[in-house]
Amino acid sequence: MERSEVSNEETRQYSSPWRVLARCFEKSRGLWKEKYRKLQDRIKAIRTEVRDLRRSRDGWRARAEALEQENEQLRSQSQRQATQSPPAPSWQSRPIPTQLSS
């Protein structure tokens, strides 16, 4: 079968005029392209949002880790100072001054 015979057989199945078919096919193609373009725009927006959220999360994570390290350093420093310094005298163990001379 030749190519021209196949295309003639395919064209016979449409009963509408070519101009009407062309308009319908063009409209369908336009709708498909618009739908695809909107999906691509949505994908791009979601990717941008995910990128921004990852950056924000990474920034907050770094800040939290830095504060955690600082907190640990301050705790260890506080413990070292507590073990190195002598205990503070309590008020109860101090002798009460008395006046012997009048």
The first five atom37 places (N, CA, C, CB, O) and aatype in JSON, in Angstrom:
{
  "aatype": [12, 6, 1, 15, 6, 19, 15, 2, 6, 6, 16, 1, 5, 18, 15, 15, 14, 17, 1, 19, 10, 0, 1, 4, 13, 6, 11, 15, 1, 7, 10, 17, 11, 6, 11, 18, 1, 11, 10, 5, 3, 1, 9, 11, 0, 9, 1, 16, 6, 19, 1, 3, 10, 1, 1, 15, 1, 3, 7, 17, 1, 0, 1, 0, 6, 0, 10, 6, 5, 6, 2, 6, 5, 10, 1, 15, 5, 15, 5, 1, 5, 0, 16, 5, 15, 14, 14, 0, 14, 15, 17, 5, 15, 1, 14, 9, 14, 16, 5, 10, 15, 15],
  "atom_mask": [
    [1, 1, 1, 1, 1],
    [1, 1, 1, 1, 1],
    [1, 1, 1, 1, 1],
    [1, 1, 1, 1, 1],
    [1, 1, 1, 1, 1],
    [1, 1, 1, 1, 1],
    [1, 1, 1, 1, 1],
    [1, 1, 1, 1, 1],
    [1, 1, 1, 1, 1],
    [1, 1, 1, 1, 1],
    [1, 1, 1, 1, 1],
    [1, 1, 1, 1, 1],
    [1, 1, 1, 1, 1],
    [1, 1, 1, 1, 1],
    [1, 1, 1, 1, 1],
    [1, 1, 1, 1, 1],
    [1, 1, 1, 1, 1],
    [1, 1, 1, 1, 1],
    [1, 1, 1, 1, 1],
    [1, 1, 1, 1, 1],
    [1, 1, 1, 1, 1],
    [1, 1, 1, 1, 1],
    [1, 1, 1, 1, 1],
    [1, 1, 1, 1, 1],
    [1, 1, 1, 1, 1],
    [1, 1, 1, 1, 1],
    [1, 1, 1, 1, 1],
    [1, 1, 1, 1, 1],
    [1, 1, 1, 1, 1],
    [1, 1, 1, 0, 1],
    [1, 1, 1, 1, 1],
    [1, 1, 1, 1, 1],
    [1, 1, 1, 1, 1],
    [1, 1, 1, 1, 1],
    [1, 1, 1, 1, 1],
    [1, 1, 1, 1, 1],
    [1, 1, 1, 1, 1],
    [1, 1, 1, 1, 1],
    [1, 1, 1, 1, 1],
    [1, 1, 1, 1, 1],
    [1, 1, 1, 1, 1],
    [1, 1, 1, 1, 1],
    [1, 1, 1, 1, 1],
    [1, 1, 1, 1, 1],
    [1, 1, 1, 1, 1],
    [1, 1, 1, 1, 1],
    [1, 1, 1, 1, 1],
    [1, 1, 1, 1, 1],
    [1, 1, 1, 1, 1],
    [1, 1, 1, 1, 1],
    [1, 1, 1, 1, 1],
    [1, 1, 1, 1, 1],
    [1, 1, 1, 1, 1],
    [1, 1, 1, 1, 1],
    [1, 1, 1, 1, 1],
    [1, 1, 1, 1, 1],
    [1, 1, 1, 1, 1],
    [1, 1, 1, 1, 1],
    [1, 1, 1, 0, 1],
    [1, 1, 1, 1, 1],
    [1, 1, 1, 1, 1],
    [1, 1, 1, 1, 1],
    [1, 1, 1, 1, 1],
    [1, 1, 1, 1, 1],
    [1, 1, 1, 1, 1],
    [1, 1, 1, 1, 1],
    [1, 1, 1, 1, 1],
    [1, 1, 1, 1, 1],
    [1, 1, 1, 1, 1],
    [1, 1, 1, 1, 1],
    [1, 1, 1, 1, 1],
    [1, 1, 1, 1, 1],
    [1, 1, 1, 1, 1],
    [1, 1, 1, 1, 1],
    [1, 1, 1, 1, 1],
    [1, 1, 1, 1, 1],
    [1, 1, 1, 1, 1],
    [1, 1, 1, 1, 1],
    [1, 1, 1, 1, 1],
    [1, 1, 1, 1, 1],
    [1, 1, 1, 1, 1],
    [1, 1, 1, 1, 1],
    [1, 1, 1, 1, 1],
    [1, 1, 1, 1, 1],
    [1, 1, 1, 1, 1],
    [1, 1, 1, 1, 1],
    [1, 1, 1, 1, 1],
    [1, 1, 1, 1, 1],
    [1, 1, 1, 1, 1],
    [1, 1, 1, 1, 1],
    [1, 1, 1, 1, 1],
    [1, 1, 1, 1, 1],
    [1, 1, 1, 1, 1],
    [1, 1, 1, 1, 1],
    [1, 1, 1, 1, 1],
    [1, 1, 1, 1, 1],
    [1, 1, 1, 1, 1],
    [1, 1, 1, 1, 1],
    [1, 1, 1, 1, 1],
    [1, 1, 1, 1, 1],
    [1, 1, 1, 1, 1],
    [1, 1, 1, 1, 1]
  ],
  "atom_positions": [
    [[0.83, -1.17, 0.0], [0.0, 0.0, 0.0], [0.89, 1.25, 0.0], [-0.95, -0.01, 1.21], [1.87, 1.31, 0.74]],
    [[0.56, 2.2, -0.81], [1.35, 3.42, -0.88], [0.88, 4.41, 0.18], [1.26, 4.04, -2.27], [-0.2, 4.31, 0.75]],
    [[1.75, 5.38, 0.4], [1.46, 6.4, 1.41], [0.21, 7.21, 1.04], [2.66, 7.34, 1.57], [-0.58, 7.54, 1.92]],
    [[0.04, 7.52, -0.2], [-1.12, 8.31, -0.61], [-2.42, 7.54, -0.39], [-1.0, 8.7, -2.08], [-3.45, 8.14, -0.1]],
    [[-2.38, 6.22, -0.52], [-3.56, 5.41, -0.28], [-3.93, 5.42, 1.21], [-3.34, 3.98, -0.77], [-5.11, 5.46, 1.56]],
    [[-2.91, 5.37, 2.09], [-3.17, 5.39, 3.52], [-3.77, 6.72, 3.94], [-1.88, 5.12, 4.3], [-4.74, 6.74, 4.7]],
    [[-3.22, 7.8, 3.46], [-3.74, 9.11, 3.86], [-5.14, 9.32, 3.31], [-2.81, 10.23, 3.38], [-5.96, 9.96, 3.97]],
    [[-5.44, 8.79, 2.12], [-6.8, 8.91, 1.59], [-7.79, 8.14, 2.45], [-6.85, 8.41, 0.14], [-8.92, 8.59, 2.66]],
    [[-7.37, 6.98, 2.94], [-8.25, 6.19, 3.78], [-8.48, 6.89, 5.13], [-7.66, 4.79, 3.99], [-9.58, 6.85, 5.67]],
    [[-7.44, 7.51, 5.66], [-7.56, 8.21, 6.94], [-8.45, 9.43, 6.81], [-6.19, 8.62, 7.47], [-9.22, 9.74, 7.73]],
    [[-8.37, 10.14, 5.71], [-9.17, 11.35, 5.53], [-10.63, 11.04, 5.3], [-8.63, 12.17, 4.38], [-11.48, 11.9, 5.54]],
    [[-10.95, 9.88, 4.86], [-12.34, 9.53, 4.58], [-13.17, 9.39, 5.87], [-12.39, 8.22, 3.78], [-14.39, 9.51, 5.83]],
    [[-12.51, 9.13, 6.99], [-13.27, 8.93, 8.21], [-13.83, 10.23, 8.79], [-12.4, 8.25, 9.24], [-14.75, 10.18, 9.61]],
    [[-13.31, 11.38, 8.38], [-13.85, 12.66, 8.84], [-14.9, 13.13, 7.83], [-12.72, 13.74, 9.02], [-14.64, 13.17, 6.62]],
    [[-16.07, 13.5, 8.33], [-17.11, 13.97, 7.42], [-17.22, 15.49, 7.41], [-18.46, 13.35, 7.8], [-17.88, 16.06, 6.54]],
    [[-16.58, 16.16, 8.38], [-16.61, 17.62, 8.45], [-15.65, 18.22, 7.43], [-16.27, 18.11, 9.86], [-14.69, 17.57, 7.02]],
    [[-15.92, 19.44, 7.04], [-15.0, 20.1, 6.1], [-13.64, 20.36, 6.76], [-15.61, 21.43, 5.6], [-13.54, 20.47, 7.98]],
    [[-12.6, 20.46, 5.94], [-11.24, 20.66, 6.43], [-11.1, 21.91, 7.27], [-10.27, 20.72, 5.26], [-10.4, 21.91, 8.29]],
    [[-11.76, 22.98, 6.87], [-11.62, 24.24, 7.61], [-12.18, 24.09, 9.04], [-12.35, 25.39, 6.87], [-11.63, 24.66, 9.98]],
    [[-13.24, 23.34, 9.2], [-13.83, 23.1, 10.52], [-12.9, 22.2, 11.34], [-15.24, 22.46, 10.4], [-12.66, 22.46, 12.52]],
    [[-12.4, 21.15, 10.7], [-11.48, 20.25, 11.4], [-10.22, 21.0, 11.83], [-11.1, 19.07, 10.49], [-9.74, 20.82, 12.95]],
    [[-9.69, 21.82, 10.94], [-8.47, 22.56, 11.25], [-8.69, 23.47, 12.45], [-8.0, 23.39, 10.04], [-7.83, 23.58, 13.32]],
    [[-9.84, 24.13, 12.49], [-10.15, 25.02, 13.6], [-10.27, 24.23, 14.92], [-11.47, 25.8, 13.32], [-9.77, 24.67, 15.95]],
    [[-10.92, 23.08, 14.88], [-11.06, 22.25, 16.08], [-9.7, 21.73, 16.56], [-12.01, 21.06, 15.81], [-9.4, 21.75, 17.75]],
    [[-8.89, 21.26, 15.62], [-7.57, 20.74, 15.99], [-6.68, 21.85, 16.55], [-6.88, 20.09, 14.77], [-5.94, 21.64, 17.51]],
    [[-6.77, 23.02, 15.95], [-5.98, 24.15, 16.43], [-6.42, 24.56, 17.83], [-6.09, 25.34, 15.46], [-5.58, 24.87, 18.68]],
    [[-7.72, 24.57, 18.06], [-8.24, 24.92, 19.39], [-7.8, 23.88, 20.42], [-9.79, 25.02, 19.36], [-7.37, 24.23, 21.52]],
    [[-7.9, 22.61, 20.05], [-7.48, 21.54, 20.95], [-5.99, 21.66, 21.27], [-7.78, 20.16, 20.34], [-5.58, 21.53, 22.42]],
    [[-5.2, 21.92, 20.25], [-3.75, 22.08, 20.44], [-3.46, 23.27, 21.33], [-3.04, 22.25, 19.08], [-2.59, 23.2, 22.2]],
    [[-4.17, 24.37, 21.13], [-3.99, 25.57, 21.96], [-4.34, 25.31, 23.41], [0.0, 0.0, 0.0], [-3.62, 25.74, 24.32]],
    [[-5.44, 24.58, 23.64], [-5.83, 24.26, 25.02], [-4.8, 23.36, 25.67], [-7.2, 23.58, 25.04], [-4.48, 23.53, 26.85]],
    [[-4.28, 22.4, 24.93], [-3.27, 21.5, 25.48], [-2.0, 22.27, 25.83], [-2.95, 20.36, 24.48], [-1.4, 22.07, 26.88]],
    [[-1.6, 23.17, 24.92], [-0.4, 23.97, 25.19], [-0.59, 24.87, 26.4], [-0.03, 24.81, 23.95], [0.33, 25.03, 27.2]],
    [[-1.76, 25.47, 26.55], [-2.04, 26.34, 27.69], [-2.01, 25.54, 28.99], [-3.4, 27.04, 27.52], [-1.45, 25.98, 29.99]],
    [[-2.62, 24.36, 28.96], [-2.62, 23.5, 30.13], [-1.19, 23.12, 30.51], [-3.46, 22.23, 29.88], [-0.82, 23.17, 31.69]],
    [[-0.38, 22.76, 29.54], [1.01, 22.38, 29.78], [1.81, 23.56, 30.32], [1.65, 21.84, 28.48], [2.62, 23.4, 31.23]],
    [[1.57, 24.76, 29.74], [2.29, 25.95, 30.2], [1.94, 26.26, 31.66], [1.95, 27.17, 29.31], [2.83, 26.6, 32.44]],
    [[0.66, 26.14, 32.03], [0.25, 26.39, 33.42], [0.89, 25.37, 34.36], [-1.28, 26.33, 33.54], [1.33, 25.72, 35.46]],
    [[0.95, 24.12, 33.93], [1.6, 23.1, 34.76], [3.09, 23.4, 34.94], [1.42, 21.71, 34.14], [3.64, 23.24, 36.03]],
    [[3.74, 23.83, 33.86], [5.16, 24.17, 33.95], [5.39, 25.35, 34.88], [5.72, 24.48, 32.56], [6.35, 25.36, 35.65]],
    [[4.5, 26.34, 34.82], [4.6, 27.5, 35.72], [4.43, 27.06, 37.17], [3.55, 28.56, 35.36], [5.14, 27.52, 38.06]],
    [[3.47, 26.15, 37.4], [3.24, 25.66, 38.76], [4.44, 24.86, 39.26], [1.97, 24.78, 38.81], [4.84, 25.01, 40.42]],
    [[5.01, 24.03, 38.41], [6.19, 23.26, 38.78], [7.34, 24.19, 39.15], [6.61, 22.31, 37.63], [8.04, 23.98, 40.13]],
    [[7.52, 25.22, 38.33], [8.6, 26.18, 38.6], [8.38, 26.89, 39.94], [8.69, 27.22, 37.46], [9.32, 27.07, 40.71]],
    [[7.13, 27.29, 40.22], [6.83, 27.97, 41.47], [7.07, 27.05, 42.67], [5.37, 28.47, 41.47], [7.6, 27.48, 43.69]],
    [[6.68, 25.79, 42.53], [6.88, 24.83, 43.62], [8.36, 24.58, 43.84], [6.16, 23.5, 43.33], [8.81, 24.52, 44.99]],
    [[9.12, 24.44, 42.76], [10.57, 24.24, 42.9], [11.23, 25.43, 43.58], [11.21, 24.0, 41.52], [12.11, 25.26, 44.42]],
    [[10.79, 26.63, 43.22], [11.34, 27.84, 43.84], [11.0, 27.87, 45.33], [10.8, 29.11, 43.14], [11.84, 28.2, 46.17]],
    [[9.76, 27.53, 45.66], [9.35, 27.52, 47.06], [10.14, 26.48, 47.86], [7.84, 27.24, 47.18], [10.56, 26.75, 48.98]],
    [[10.32, 25.3, 47.28], [11.09, 24.25, 47.96], [12.53, 24.71, 48.17], [11.06, 22.94, 47.14], [13.1, 24.5, 49.24]],
    [[13.12, 25.34, 47.15], [14.49, 25.85, 47.28], [14.59, 26.86, 48.4], [14.96, 26.47, 45.96], [15.51, 26.8, 49.22]],
    [[13.64, 27.8, 48.44], [13.65, 28.83, 49.48], [13.45, 28.23, 50.87], [12.57, 29.88, 49.21], [14.1, 28.63, 51.83]],
    [[12.54, 27.26, 50.97], [12.3, 26.62, 52.27], [13.52, 25.83, 52.73], [11.09, 25.69, 52.18], [13.84, 25.82, 53.92]],
    [[14.21, 25.18, 51.79], [15.44, 24.45, 52.17], [16.51, 25.41, 52.67], [15.98, 23.64, 50.98], [17.18, 25.14, 53.67]],
    [[16.65, 26.54, 51.98], [17.64, 27.53, 52.43], [17.3, 28.05, 53.81], [17.73, 28.7, 51.44], [18.17, 28.18, 54.67]],
    [[16.03, 28.35, 54.02], [15.59, 28.85, 55.32], [15.81, 27.81, 56.4], [14.1, 29.25, 55.26], [16.32, 28.13, 57.48]],
    [[15.43, 26.56, 56.12], [15.61, 25.49, 57.1], [17.08, 25.29, 57.43], [15.0, 24.18, 56.57], [17.45, 25.11, 58.59]],
    [[17.93, 25.33, 56.39], [19.36, 25.16, 56.63], [19.92, 26.31, 57.47], [20.11, 25.08, 55.29], [20.78, 26.09, 58.32]],
    [[19.42, 27.52, 57.22], [19.86, 28.66, 58.02], [19.44, 28.53, 59.48], [0.0, 0.0, 0.0], [20.24, 28.78, 60.39]],
    [[18.18, 28.14, 59.69], [17.71, 27.96, 61.06], [18.44, 26.81, 61.74], [16.2, 27.71, 61.08], [18.74, 26.89, 62.93]],
    [[18.72, 25.75, 60.99], [19.43, 24.61, 61.57], [20.84, 25.03, 62.0], [19.49, 23.43, 60.56], [21.3, 24.67, 63.09]],
    [[21.52, 25.78, 61.14], [22.87, 26.25, 61.47], [22.83, 27.16, 62.71], [23.5, 27.0, 60.27], [23.69, 27.07, 63.59]],
    [[21.82, 28.03, 62.76], [21.7, 28.93, 63.91], [21.43, 28.14, 65.2], [20.57, 29.95, 63.67], [22.01, 28.43, 66.24]],
    [[20.56, 27.14, 65.12], [20.25, 26.32, 66.29], [21.47, 25.54, 66.75], [19.09, 25.36, 65.98], [21.73, 25.42, 67.95]],
    [[22.23, 25.0, 65.79], [23.44, 24.25, 66.16], [24.47, 25.17, 66.81], [24.05, 23.56, 64.93], [25.13, 24.78, 67.77]],
    [[24.62, 26.39, 66.29], [25.57, 27.34, 66.87], [25.15, 27.71, 68.3], [25.68, 28.61, 66.0], [25.99, 27.77, 69.2]],
    [[23.86, 27.94, 68.49], [23.38, 28.27, 69.83], [23.52, 27.08, 70.78], [21.92, 28.72, 69.77], [23.79, 27.25, 71.97]],
    [[23.34, 25.89, 70.25], [23.51, 24.69, 71.07], [24.96, 24.54, 71.53], [23.06, 23.43, 70.29], [25.24, 24.21, 72.68]],
    [[25.88, 24.8, 70.61], [27.31, 24.75, 70.98], [27.64, 25.82, 72.01], [28.19, 24.93, 69.73], [28.36, 25.56, 72.97]],
    [[27.12, 27.03, 71.79], [27.39, 28.12, 72.74], [26.82, 27.76, 74.12], [26.77, 29.45, 72.23], [27.46, 28.01, 75.14]],
    [[25.63, 27.19, 74.14], [25.01, 26.78, 75.39], [25.87, 25.73, 76.09], [23.59, 26.23, 75.13], [26.08, 25.8, 77.3]],
    [[26.36, 24.75, 75.34], [27.21, 23.7, 75.92], [28.51, 24.3, 76.47], [27.53, 22.62, 74.86], [28.96, 23.9, 77.54]],
    [[29.1, 25.24, 75.74], [30.34, 25.88, 76.21], [30.08, 26.65, 77.51], [30.9, 26.83, 75.14], [30.88, 26.59, 78.44]],
    [[28.97, 27.38, 77.56], [28.66, 28.14, 78.77], [28.39, 27.21, 79.95], [27.45, 29.05, 78.52], [28.77, 27.52, 81.08]],
    [[27.75, 26.1, 79.71], [27.5, 25.14, 80.8], [28.81, 24.54, 81.32], [26.57, 24.03, 80.32], [29.01, 24.42, 82.52]],
    [[29.69, 24.17, 80.39], [30.97, 23.59, 80.84], [31.81, 24.64, 81.55], [31.75, 23.0, 79.65], [32.48, 24.34, 82.54]],
    [[31.77, 25.87, 81.07], [32.5, 26.96, 81.72], [31.93, 27.2, 83.12], [32.42, 28.25, 80.88], [32.68, 27.41, 84.07]],
    [[30.63, 27.16, 83.24], [29.99, 27.35, 84.54], [30.36, 26.22, 85.51], [28.46, 27.43, 84.38], [30.61, 26.47, 86.69]],
    [[30.4, 25.0, 85.02], [30.78, 23.87, 85.86], [32.23, 23.97, 86.31], [30.57, 22.55, 85.12], [32.55, 23.7, 87.47]],
    [[33.12, 24.38, 85.4], [34.54, 24.54, 85.77], [34.7, 25.6, 86.85], [35.39, 24.92, 84.54], [35.45, 25.41, 87.8]],
    [[34.0, 26.71, 86.71], [34.1, 27.77, 87.71], [33.54, 27.3, 89.04], [33.36, 29.02, 87.23], [34.06, 27.67, 90.09]],
    [[32.5, 26.52, 89.02], [31.91, 26.04, 90.27], [32.84, 25.07, 90.98], [30.56, 25.36, 89.99], [32.9, 25.07, 92.21]],
    [[33.57, 24.25, 90.24], [34.47, 23.3, 90.88], [35.79, 23.95, 91.3], [34.75, 22.13, 89.94], [36.42, 23.47, 92.25]],
    [[36.22, 24.99, 90.64], [37.49, 25.64, 90.96], [37.37, 26.63, 92.1], [38.03, 26.34, 89.74], [38.34, 26.8, 92.85]],
    [[36.27, 27.28, 92.27], [36.17, 28.31, 93.31], [35.76, 27.66, 94.63], [35.14, 29.41, 92.91], [35.04, 26.66, 94.65]],
    [[36.25, 28.24, 95.74], [35.88, 27.68, 97.05], [34.41, 27.96, 97.32], [36.77, 28.29, 98.18], [33.83, 28.89, 96.75]],
    [[33.82, 27.17, 98.17], [32.41, 27.39, 98.47], [32.22, 28.73, 99.17], [31.85, 26.25, 99.33], [33.06, 29.17, 99.95]],
    [[31.13, 29.33, 98.89], [30.83, 30.63, 99.49], [30.47, 30.42, 100.96], [29.68, 31.35, 98.74], [29.78, 29.47, 101.3]],
    [[30.94, 31.32, 101.82], [30.6, 31.17, 103.24], [29.12, 31.41, 103.44], [31.43, 32.14, 104.13], [28.51, 32.27, 102.79]],
    [[28.56, 30.65, 104.33], [27.14, 30.84, 104.62], [27.0, 31.8, 105.78], [26.45, 29.48, 104.94], [27.93, 31.95, 106.57]],
    [[25.92, 32.44, 105.9], [25.69, 33.43, 106.94], [25.6, 32.77, 108.3], [24.43, 34.22, 106.64], [25.92, 33.41, 109.31]],
    [[25.19, 31.59, 108.37], [25.03, 30.92, 109.65], [26.37, 30.53, 110.27], [24.17, 29.69, 109.49], [26.46, 30.44, 111.49]],
    [[27.37, 30.31, 109.5], [28.65, 29.87, 110.05], [29.54, 31.03, 110.47], [29.36, 29.02, 109.05], [30.59, 30.8, 111.07]],
    [[29.16, 32.25, 110.17], [29.97, 33.41, 110.56], [29.77, 33.7, 112.05], [29.6, 34.66, 109.71], [28.66, 33.61, 112.57]],
    [[30.85, 34.05, 112.73], [30.68, 34.41, 114.15], [29.99, 35.75, 114.27], [32.03, 34.44, 114.88], [30.23, 36.67, 113.48]],
    [[29.17, 35.85, 115.22], [28.44, 37.1, 115.47], [29.37, 38.0, 116.29], [27.07, 36.84, 116.22], [29.84, 37.59, 117.35]],
    [[29.63, 39.21, 115.81], [30.53, 40.1, 116.56], [29.85, 40.56, 117.86], [30.93, 41.34, 115.69], [28.67, 40.9, 117.89]],
    [[30.62, 40.55, 118.89], [30.12, 41.02, 120.18], [30.96, 42.19, 120.65], [30.12, 39.89, 121.24], [32.15, 42.26, 120.35]],
    [[30.36, 43.06, 121.35], [31.09, 44.21, 121.86], [31.41, 43.97, 123.34], [30.27, 45.54, 121.67], [30.5, 43.88, 124.17]],
    [[32.68, 43.88, 123.67], [33.08, 43.65, 125.04], [33.29, 44.99, 125.76], [34.35, 42.8, 125.08], [33.04, 45.11, 126.96]],
    [[33.73, 45.94, 125.06], [33.96, 47.21, 125.72], [32.75, 48.1, 125.53], [35.23, 47.89, 125.2], [32.1, 48.08, 124.49]],
    [[32.46, 48.89, 126.56], [31.29, 49.74, 126.49], [31.64, 51.15, 126.17], [30.53, 49.69, 127.74], [30.75, 51.99, 126.07]]
  ]
}
